[in-house]
């Protein structure tokens, strides 16, 4: 009889061990996902099931007056689709900073005053872009003044979705001291 009890208790132990191992794996995966988000520097403010907001420029070095393509991207690393709602057709706003952290100004954009929804499926991204002509628009600069060069800059993007407040910044890029031809 002792052999029967030991035999029937063994599968129960295995099931308990299996369940606790699964829980540990889920916790490790959650910690790894959280750590990678923090390490990379993304800012996730709401529980959007794996949604990451990022921004980038198309190059690392530009000539004075050359157009700079800036994009913001919502990427879904989760398992469910995420619906983002915006009050306008503009999905992000962009501010330019000198490498010393001082605000240079905003990048002006035209947008339609219409509620816009974007669905981000698992494993997919939705991108929003703007082109910056290196013109400064800000409280301390004359409207339409060219940005000082040579210097290094970065751009901060602010997600404009209702319910998802994310902020991300580009890597530092340089505007060289020679005119483009």
Secondary structure as a PSIPRED ss2 file (coil, helix, strand):
# PSIPRED VFORMAT (PSIPRED V4.0)

   1 X C   1.000  0.000  0.000
   2 X H   0.000  1.000  0.000
   3 X H   0.000  1.000  0.000
   4 X H   0.000  1.000  0.000
   5 X H   0.000  1.000  0.000
   6 X H   0.000  1.000  0.000
   7 X H   0.000  1.000  0.000
   8 X H   0.000  1.000  0.000
   9 X H   0.000  1.000  0.000
  10 X H   0.000  1.000  0.000
  11 X H   0.000  1.000  0.000
  12 X H   0.000  1.000  0.000
  13 X H   0.000  1.000  0.000
  14 X H   0.000  1.000  0.000
  15 X H   0.000  1.000  0.000
  16 X H   0.000  1.000  0.000
  17 X H   0.000  1.000  0.000
  18 X H   0.000  1.000  0.000
  19 X H   0.000  1.000  0.000
  20 X H   0.000  1.000  0.000
  21 X H   0.000  1.000  0.000
  22 X H   0.000  1.000  0.000
  23 X H   0.000  1.000  0.000
  24 X H   0.000  1.000  0.000
  25 X H   0.000  1.000  0.000
  26 X H   0.000  1.000  0.000
  27 X H   0.000  1.000  0.000
  28 X H   0.000  1.000  0.000
  29 X H   0.000  1.000  0.000
  30 X H   0.000  1.000  0.000
  31 X H   0.000  1.000  0.000
  32 X H   0.000  1.000  0.000
  33 X H   0.000  1.000  0.000
  34 X H   0.000  1.000  0.000
  35 X H   0.000  1.000  0.000
  36 X H   0.000  1.000  0.000
  37 X H   0.000  1.000  0.000
  38 X H   0.000  1.000  0.000
  39 X H   0.000  1.000  0.000
  40 X H   0.000  1.000  0.000
  41 X C   1.000  0.000  0.000
  42 X C   1.000  0.000  0.000
  43 X C   1.000  0.000  0.000
  44 X C   1.000  0.000  0.000
  45 X C   1.000  0.000  0.000
  46 X C   1.000  0.000  0.000
  47 X C   1.000  0.000  0.000
  48 X C   1.000  0.000  0.000
  49 X C   1.000  0.000  0.000
  50 X C   1.000  0.000  0.000
  51 X E   0.000  0.000  1.000
  52 X E   0.000  0.000  1.000
  53 X E   0.000  0.000  1.000
  54 X E   0.000  0.000  1.000
  55 X E   0.000  0.000  1.000
  56 X E   0.000  0.000  1.000
  57 X E   0.000  0.000  1.000
  58 X C   1.000  0.000  0.000
  59 X C   1.000  0.000  0.000
  60 X C   1.000  0.000  0.000
  61 X E   0.000  0.000  1.000
  62 X E   0.000  0.000  1.000
  63 X E   0.000  0.000  1.000
  64 X E   0.000  0.000  1.000
  65 X C   1.000  0.000  0.000
  66 X C   1.000  0.000  0.000
  67 X C   1.000  0.000  0.000
  68 X E   0.000  0.000  1.000
  69 X E   0.000  0.000  1.000
  70 X E   0.000  0.000  1.000
  71 X E   0.000  0.000  1.000
  72 X E   0.000  0.000  1.000
  73 X E   0.000  0.000  1.000
  74 X E   0.000  0.000  1.000
  75 X E   0.000  0.000  1.000
  76 X E   0.000  0.000  1.000
  77 X C   1.000  0.000  0.000
  78 X C   1.000  0.000  0.000
  79 X C   1.000  0.000  0.000
  80 X C   1.000  0.000  0.000
  81 X C   1.000  0.000  0.000
  82 X E   0.000  0.000  1.000
  83 X E   0.000  0.000  1.000
  84 X E   0.000  0.000  1.000
  85 X E   0.000  0.000  1.000
  86 X E   0.000  0.000  1.000
  87 X C   1.000  0.000  0.000
  88 X C   1.000  0.000  0.000
  89 X C   1.000  0.000  0.000
  90 X C   1.000  0.000  0.000
  91 X C   1.000  0.000  0.000
  92 X E   0.000  0.000  1.000
  93 X E   0.000  0.000  1.000
  94 X E   0.000  0.000  1.000
  95 X E   0.000  0.000  1.000
  96 X E   0.000  0.000  1.000
  97 X E   0.000  0.000  1.000
  98 X E   0.000  0.000  1.000
  99 X C   1.000  0.000  0.000
 100 X C   1.000  0.000  0.000
 101 X C   1.000  0.000  0.000
 102 X C   1.000  0.000  0.000
 103 X E   0.000  0.000  1.000
 104 X E   0.000  0.000  1.000
 105 X E   0.000  0.000  1.000
 106 X E   0.000  0.000  1.000
 107 X C   1.000  0.000  0.000
 108 X C   1.000  0.000  0.000
 109 X C   1.000  0.000  0.000
 110 X C   1.000  0.000  0.000
 111 X C   1.000  0.000  0.000
 112 X C   1.000  0.000  0.000
 113 X C   1.000  0.000  0.000
 114 X C   1.000  0.000  0.000
 115 X C   1.000  0.000  0.000
 116 X E   0.000  0.000  1.000
 117 X E   0.000  0.000  1.000
 118 X E   0.000  0.000  1.000
 119 X E   0.000  0.000  1.000
 120 X E   0.000  0.000  1.000
 121 X C   1.000  0.000  0.000
 122 X C   1.000  0.000  0.000
 123 X C   1.000  0.000  0.000
 124 X C   1.000  0.000  0.000
 125 X E   0.000  0.000  1.000
 126 X E   0.000  0.000  1.000
 127 X E   0.000  0.000  1.000
 128 X E   0.000  0.000  1.000
 129 X E   0.000  0.000  1.000
 130 X E   0.000  0.000  1.000
 131 X E   0.000  0.000  1.000
 132 X E   0.000  0.000  1.000
 133 X C   1.000  0.000  0.000
 134 X C   1.000  0.000  0.000
 135 X E   0.000  0.000  1.000
 136 X E   0.000  0.000  1.000
 137 X E   0.000  0.000  1.000
 138 X C   1.000  0.000  0.000
 139 X C   1.000  0.000  0.000
 140 X C   1.000  0.000  0.000
 141 X C   1.000  0.000  0.000
 142 X C   1.000  0.000  0.000
 143 X C   1.000  0.000  0.000
 144 X C   1.000  0.000  0.000
 145 X E   0.000  0.000  1.000
 146 X E   0.000  0.000  1.000
 147 X C   1.000  0.000  0.000
 148 X C   1.000  0.000  0.000
 149 X C   1.000  0.000  0.000
 150 X C   1.000  0.000  0.000
 151 X E   0.000  0.000  1.000
 152 X E   0.000  0.000  1.000
 153 X E   0.000  0.000  1.000
 154 X E   0.000  0.000  1.000
 155 X E   0.000  0.000  1.000
 156 X E   0.000  0.000  1.000
 157 X E   0.000  0.000  1.000
 158 X E   0.000  0.000  1.000
 159 X E   0.000  0.000  1.000
 160 X C   1.000  0.000  0.000
 161 X E   0.000  0.000  1.000
 162 X E   0.000  0.000  1.000
 163 X C   1.000  0.000  0.000
 164 X E   0.000  0.000  1.000
 165 X C   1.000  0.000  0.000
 166 X C   1.000  0.000  0.000
 167 X E   0.000  0.000  1.000
 168 X E   0.000  0.000  1.000
 169 X E   0.000  0.000  1.000
 170 X C   1.000  0.000  0.000
 171 X C   1.000  0.000  0.000
 172 X C   1.000  0.000  0.000
 173 X E   0.000  0.000  1.000
 174 X E   0.000  0.000  1.000
 175 X E   0.000  0.000  1.000
 176 X E   0.000  0.000  1.000
 177 X E   0.000  0.000  1.000
 178 X E   0.000  0.000  1.000
 179 X E   0.000  0.000  1.000
 180 X C   1.000  0.000  0.000
 181 X C   1.000  0.000  0.000
